[in-house]
Amino acid sequence: QVQLVESGGGLVQAGGSLRLSCAASGRTFSSYTMGWFRQAPGKERDIVAALSGSGAFIYYAGSVKGRFTISRDNAKSMVYLQMNSLKPEDTAVYYCAAHRRLGSWTIGQTDFGSWGQGTQVTVSS
């Protein structure tokens, strides 16, 4: 398992931007698919974006496509989520997650075996 620590959350006005960072431990970071999930109060945790180890595969939830960008720096064992044009409905706790399941690329929530502690993002109207 890889250890994950998120940072970069905070309070921002609607239309603003935030960049979340996730630092991973371990020497095999490039073999992990990385994902960002979020959970709003009273709602289930949902996937926001995911990126394969090599960067060949990428996924965005429809609600964030065109506004959020996931990226990674394998040399630094970091993954990022750049969030632009933020909306109040983006308010949630954001979690970084990782897995390195073999076979076809998967991004189901139960596929991710490592999770960070979460970082709060609050977007005011």
C-alpha positions, -999 to 999 in steps of 0.1 A, spaced: 0 0 0 11 36 -6 6 64 20 -12 95 7 -14 130 21 -36 157 5 -31 194 8 -44 226 -9 -80 227 2 -96 259 15 -123 285 10 -128 302 -23 -154 322 -40 -174 309 -69 -155 313 -101 -122 310 -83 -95 283 -85 -77 259 -62 -50 234 -67 -50 202 -46 -19 182 -42 -14 146 -30 20 133 -19 26 96 -21 51 75 -3 69 45 -18 92 39 -47 67 25 -72 45 55 -76 45 53 -114 28 19 -113 -3 33 -95 -35 46 -110 -43 78 -90 -78 92 -84 -95 121 -68 -128 116 -52 -151 139 -33 -179 136 -7 -203 164 -1 -224 165 32 -251 139 31 -240 125 -2 -220 95 -13 -184 97 -22 -180 100 -60 -150 99 -84 -139 133 -98 -109 123 -119 -84 95 -124 -51 91 -142 -32 59 -150 4 55 -140 18 63 -174 -8 90 -181 -22 71 -210 -56 68 -195 -76 96 -180 -111 101 -167 -132 131 -156 -167 131 -141 -191 150 -164 -197 176 -137 -160 187 -137 -150 181 -173 -135 212 -188 -130 228 -154 -107 204 -135 -74 189 -146 -57 160 -130 -19 156 -135 10 138 -119 47 141 -115 61 105 -111 95 118 -103 81 136 -72 54 110 -64 28 137 -66 -6 140 -81 -25 172 -86 -61 184 -92 -63 219 -107 -98 232 -101 -110 262 -121 -143 280 -124 -154 265 -90 -190 263 -82 -208 261 -48 -217 225 -57 -180 216 -58 -180 220 -20 -169 187 -5 -141 168 12 -117 158 -15 -98 125 -13 -68 112 -31 -67 75 -38 -44 50 -54 -44 14 -68 -23 -7 -90 -46 -35 -101 -34 -54 -131 -54 -60 -162 -78 -36 -178 -78 -1 -164 -104 3 -137 -115 32 -116 -143 19 -94 -142 31 -59 -136 -3 -45 -106 -8 -68 -87 19 -48 -69 4 -18 -51 34 -5 -68 67 6 -57 100 20 -73 117 49 -92 142 28 -90 180 24 -120 203 26 -129 225 -3 -156 251 3 -169 273 -25 -189 303 -15 -216 319 -37 
